[in-house]
Amino acid sequence: IAYIGTEGSRDLYYSDKFDYDILQIEDPYTPEKYIEAIDMAVSAGYKVCIIDSISHEWQTINSIHEKMPGNSFTNWSRLKPRHRALVEKILYSPMHIISTARGKDTWVLEEKNGKQVPKKLGRGAQGDKDMTYEYTVSLVIDQVNHVATADKDNTGIFDGQYDVLTEKHGEMLYDWANSS
């Protein structure tokens, strides 16, 4: 398993439980750096790659866009192909790719014991709004209880399930992908 990391030392949190090789990407998190890392993993013969996190690429693209002079719409027409090249690299890679994204959070007030208490709600991923549609499976993991729900599942493995993910889920997904 190749692990393309953008999270600094957090990339090592599970190294005692799982066997993976880390390739660290550093700021700026351009689409081209992700593409190069994927190409390196493919060349090295990895069968599975985890990208943690893809959100950094989208934040970088947005940061570049904010600093560009001129027409915003025209500027997007120059940046979107760079992002699209990364999406295409993920979609057509000969290895299985799992990518994580940082959550997009919102706060609401909830009544608890007669008091208004803030509660954090996940509202999707920090990234391109269309990214979910690109993947075969897209899971949202609750930050409190770590239960995963599928917001898209072409496999049928996760339909209607609300579970804490385990290695068995990964094996089922891997087997499904290799049976097609």
N, C-alpha and C positions, 0 to 999 in steps of 0.2 A: 504494500500500500504506500503510495506517495502521498505526502501531506504538504500542500502548498499553504504556508502560514503567513498571516499578516498580524498576528496577535501577540508578538513578542514571546515572552516566557510562558504565556498561556498555552502555547503550542506543545509544551512538555507535560501538561497536567495529566495526560492519560498514557504517557509513554511507559509507565510501569504495568499497565493493564493490556495494552495493545501494541502490536508490532508494526511500526510505520517509520518511514524515513522522511525527515523534514527538509523542505526547501523553503527558506525564509525569503519573503519579498519585503522590501523596505520602501518607504515613502520616497518619491511619489508613486502611488499605486496605479500605474497606467495600464490600460488594456494590453498593451504590448508586453509588459512584464509578465502578466498572467499567461499570455499566449506563449511566451518563451518558456515559462516554467512548465506548462502543459506539454510543450514539444520535448522538453528535456525528460519528463517522466515517461512519455511515449517511447522516446529513443532508448531509455534505460530498461524498457520492457515491463513496466508496471502494468498491472491489469485493472487496478482501482486507484483513483485519485480523489482525495478530499481537499476541497478549497475552503479555507476558513480564514477570512470571510470574503465573500464577493462584494459586500457592501462598500468596501474601501475603494474599489474600482469606480463605482457609481458616484461616490462622494468626490473622487478626484476629477471625473468628467464634469460634474456640476461646478466644482471649484474653478476649473479652467474656463467653463462657460461664463461664469460670473465676472471674470476678469477680462473677457474679450470685448474690445470696442465694437461698435456698430450694431447692426440689426440682430436681435436675439434669435429670430427664426432662421436667418441665414447662418448664424453661428452654429446652431444645432445641426444644420445640414453638413457641417464640416466635422462635428464631433460624433454624431450618431454612427457613422460608418466605422469608427474606431471601436466603439462599444459593440456594434453588430458583429465585427470580426471576432471578438471574444466569444460572443454567444454562439456563433457558427463553429468556432473551435471546440467549444464544449459539446455542442450537439452532434458533431461529426467525428469526434475523437474515437479512436479504436478501443479506448479503455473506458470503463465505467467511471463517471464523475459524479461525486456528491459535493454540493456546495452549500455552505451555510450563509445566512445573512443576518445581520443585526436586526433586532426588532424595532419597529416604529411604534413608540408608546404614546398613550394619551392618559391623562389623569381625569378621574371623575370623583365626585363626592358621593359617599355611600353612608346611609344611616346605620350606626352600630351603637347599641346601648344608649340611644337617645342623642347621640352626637354625630356630627358630620365628620367622616373620616376619609382621607384621600385613598383611592385605590388605583393602582396602575393597571391599565388594560393594553394588551398587545393589539396592534392594528395593522398587522402585515409586516413586510420586510422593508428595510431601507434599501431601495434599489429601483431599477427600472420597473414601472408599473406593469409591464407586459411580461416580466421574467417568469412569473408563475406558469404562464401558458406554454413556455418553452420546454419545461421539464416534464418527464414522464410521471413523476410523483412530486408533490409539494406538500410538506408537512409543516404545521405550526405547532410549536412546543410551548406550552404554558410555562411562564417563568416561575410560578409558585409551586405547582405540583408536578411539573415536568411531563405532563400527559400530552401526547401528540395526537393531533387530529389532521386528517387530510383535507386540504382545500382543493386538491386536484389529485386524482389517482387513476391512471390509465391501466393499472395492473389489476385492480380489484382487491389487492391484498389488504388495504387499509380502509376500505369502504365501511362506514358505520362503526369503526373501532375507535376507542379512546383508551390508549395504552401508554405506559412508559415504555419507550423503545428499548429493545434488547438486541444482543447479537443475533438471536434467532430471526428477528425481523429483517436484519441485514442479509442474513443467509437466504431467507425467503425471496427477498427482492433480487439478490444476485442470481439465484436459481431461475427465477422468472425471466430475468433479462437474458440469461444464457440459453433459455429454452426456445426463444423466439427466432 
